[in-house]
Structure formats: structure tokens, C-alpha cells
Amino acid sequence: MAYCINHPAQPARAKCKICSDPLCRECKLTKPGGVFCSEKCFTEYERIRKGLDQNEELQKSVGSGRGVLRKLFSLVYIIILLAVIYAILTFLGIDIQQYIPW
């Protein structure tokens, strides 16, 4: 059993979400998002959470560009594949110019 970081005779009832210090009922600071040992740890939690939220927003805005990039890579892949097929057919002596309308 763990004991409170500030009151060694008291059994710990919770852990700080940031530093994991064991806390008794008197020492735990219950805030939105969890239990903390101090305002300092709660402020750190808020800072981390804000950074994660900003990262999520950035990923959402970049995510729409991924579809365009994927389509572009697919197009490049098809062009390369057609060029390879053309090179193989030319090497084999098959004249495909007669099948190309331009």
C-alpha cells in the first residue's frame, strides 16, 4: 500500500495525473481532467492538453491534403507503369504506334 507524499501516516487514495505522487484525501486536488497534487501539476496538464488539441486541429487540416497527395502519387504510379509497358513492348519489337490515335 502506498502512503501520501505529504502525510506518510495516511494511506494514499489517489495519484497525481502528472507526477504520479501518491496522495491522501486531504492532499488530492480534484480538477477537470483528473486528480493532481498541486496547481503546478494541473497547469502542466492544461499546457499538455492544449498542445494536444492544437496538434489534433493541425492533423485535421493536413488530413484533407493527404487525399490529394495520395491521388497524385497514384497518377504518377500509373504513368510510370504505362512507360514501363511501352518500353517492354518496344523492346519486344511490337509497334504500338498503330494503336495510338495521335
Rosetta blueprint (number, residue, H / E / L):
1 M L
2 A L
3 Y E
4 C L
5 I L
6 N L
7 H L
8 P L
9 A L
10 Q L
11 P E
12 A L
13 R L
14 A E
15 K E
16 C L
17 K L
18 I L
19 C L
20 S L
21 D L
22 P E
23 L E
24 C L
25 R L
26 E L
27 C L
28 K L
29 L E
30 T E
31 K E
32 P L
33 G L
34 G E
35 V E
36 F E
37 C L
38 S L
39 E H
40 K H
41 C H
42 F H
43 T H
44 E H
45 Y H
46 E H
47 R H
48 I H
49 R H
50 K H
51 G H
52 L H
53 D H
54 Q H
55 N H
56 E H
57 E H
58 L H
59 Q H
60 K H
61 S H
62 V H
63 G H
64 S H
65 G H
66 R H
67 G H
68 V H
69 L H
70 R H
71 K H
72 L H
73 F H
74 S H
75 L H
76 V H
77 Y H
78 I H
79 I H
80 I H
81 L H
82 L H
83 A H
84 V H
85 I H
86 Y H
87 A H
88 I H
89 L H
90 T H
91 F H
92 L L
93 G L
94 I L
95 D L
96 I L
97 Q H
98 Q H
99 Y H
100 I L
101 P L
102 W L
